[in-house]
Amino acid sequence: MLNKIFYIFIFLFLVISGCVFDDNDTTQKGEYIDSYFPLNIGLTRNYRITTFINGVEYVSPMDRIFTGTVNYENKKFYVLVSSDSDKESLYRIENDILYRYYPENSKISVPYPHEEPMLDFNKQKGESWLVVSNTFVDNDHEVVYSLQSTFMGIETMYVPAGQFQDCVRFDNYETWYYNDSSEAEENKPEFYMRYSAWYAQGVGLIKLTAEGNYFGNYLIELNDYSLSD
């Protein structure tokens, strides 16, 4: 009888604490998104960017660090600064969804201001959602832009910073379709980018691969990371 009570207690503790028995890769193991995309001020990550241009590899470093918080529309956002850009990125988490906020016109493909639900931890493996869709004008051409994301499952990854288990993978597909009525349907230009991104618990992004005919092909890998006191 005491053994039964003991096992019942252990089971209830695991369920309540969120550590549910889930050994497959179809769900995200009950982990919350703030574990895989930690919004910690002082968290610094150093990446290696490899760009492929005409068959030649170009390698450059990039640092990313959370420097503080700001408020927009009565919401608190964490500020991410990258060494390869003079623009700040703003993030917040709500209901296990990571939102990125664009307060100004730094990305012409979408209206401003707006939020994008970048990562959704409510999805099952293989499930997709539309992140953003918009129609705008570029050099007198109507352009239909869309960004779709898919949760691909859980994988073990190897990067220069080491081996990371139980990484969640999200794939994005971004398109720009130039709708020129004077051209035949098969001749209308269309650009695309495919991204695969892996996130590790307590660290965030550890690897990203990208290929397409808009920005070209490149690879981002984590070299090391640290969290200041």
N, C-alpha and C positions, 0 to 999 in steps of 0.2 A: 504493500500500500504506500509506504514511504517513497519507494522508487517511482511509482506512478505520479505521485504529487510532485516529486523533484523534476521529472521530465515535462510535466505540464507547465511548471513554473518556468523552466528554461525556454520552452516553446513560446509562451506568452511574452517573455522578456525579449526574445529575438524579433517577434512580430512588432511589439510596441516600439522597439528601438530602431526598426526599419531594416534590420539585418535579415531579410527574408531569404530562405533557401532558393537560390536562383542561379543555376550553374550553366545556363545556356546563354547564347549571345543575341537572343531576340528582344531582350529588354535591357534597360540600363541599370539593372540590379538594384533598383530602389535608391540609387545614389542621387543626391540633389545636385543641380547644376552648379551651385556655388562651390562644389568640390572640384569640378572639372574646369570651371572658369572662375578661379578665385579672384574676387575684387579686393585685394589686399594692398593698401597703400604701402609703398616701399618694395613691393614685389618687382624684382628686376630679372629680366630674361635676355640672354644674349643668343642671337641666331646667326646662322650662316646662310646667306642667300646665294644660290647658284643660278645664274641666268644663261640661257642658251641662245646665242645669236649666230645664225649662219654656220652652225656646227661647232662654234667655239664657246667654251665655258668661261664665264666671268664670275668670280667669287668676291663677295663683299660682306662685311659684318653689319649687324643691326641690333640695337638695344631697344627694349621696351620696358617702361616702368610706370606703375600707377603712382601719380603724384598728389592726388587729393580728390576733392569732390566739388560739384557745382549743382545748383538747382535750376531747373527749367520747368515751367508749367506745373509747379508744385510737386516735382519729382526730383529725387536725388540721383545724380549720375556720378560714376567714378571716372576720373580723367586718366586716359592712357596716352603717354607720350612716346613717340618712336623717333630714333635718331636719324631715320631716313626721310623724315617729313617734318614740315613746320606746322602741320595741323594736328590738333588734338582729337582723339577719339573718345566718345562718351558712351558709357555702358551702364545698364541697370538690370536687375533680375526681379521678376515677378511671376509667381505661379509656375516656377520651373521653366521659364522662358527667358532667354537673354535678349535684351533689346539694345540696339545701337541707335543713338539719337543724332540726327543731322540738323543743327540749328540754323545753318546758312547754306548758301549755294556752293558747296564744295564738290558736289557730285551731280552733274547736269541731268543724269538719267531719271531723277526722281523729284517730286515736288518738295518744297521746304516750307516750314520745318516738318520733320516727320520722324517716325521710329520704324525700325525694321526688326522683326522677330527672327534674329539670326540663328539661334539654337533653341530647339524645342525638345525638352526632356520628357514630354508627355507622349511622344511618338513611339511606335513599335518599329522593329527592324523592317526596312523596305518602305516605310510610310513617308510620303512626300507632302510638302505644303508650299504654297506660293508666298514667298517672302515679300515681294513688291512687284507691281506692274504699272507701267505708265507710258503715255504717248506724248512725245515732245517734238519740237522742230529744230533741226540742225542743218544750217546752210540751205534753208528753204526746202529741206526734205523732211517729211513726216517719219519719225522713227518710233517703232513700237519696242519698248524695252521690258524685259521680264527677268526675274531671278527666282529660281526654284531650288529648294533644299530637300535632301533626303537623308534620314537616319539609316546608316548602313550596318550598324552593329558594333560589336566590341572586339578589339584585336590587341595583340601584343606587338609593340613597335620597338625598333632599334634606331637610335639617332646618336650623334656624337656625344651627347650628354649621358648616354647609357640606355639600358633596357627599361621599358615601361609596360607594365601589364594592365589589362582591363582598360585600354584606351577606347574612348568612344570616337567613332568616325562619322563625319557628315560630308556628303557630296553636294556641291552646288553647281547649277547650270545657269549661265548668264547669257542672254541673247540680245542683240540689237538688230532689228529688222527694218530696213529702209524701204518704206512704202512709196515708191515712185510710180504714179499712175501712167507715166509715159513709157514705161518699160514692160516687157513681157514678164509674167510671173516668175519664170525660171531664170530671168536675168536680174531680178531685184537683189541687191547686195544684202547679205546677212552675215553678221559677225557673232562669234560665240567664245565663251571661256568655260572650261570645266575645272573645278577645284575639288580636291579631296583634302580634308583637314582632320587631324587626329589630336585629341585632347586627353591629357593625363591628370589623374587625381592629384590635387594639391599644387599643380604646376600650370595647367592651362594648355595652350597650343604648344605642341612639340614638333609637329611636322605638317607641311602643306605642299602639295604638288599642284601645278597649274599647267594647262595646255590649251591652246586655242589660236585663233587668227586675229585676235583683237590686241592683247598685250604680249603675246608670245608665250614661250614655255619657261617656267622657272621652278625652283625648289627652295623651300625654307625649312631648315632643321635647327633644333635647339642644341646649342653648344654647352651652356651652363645656366644656372639660375641661382638667385639668392633672395632672402627676405630680411630686410634691415630691421633692427630693433626699434 
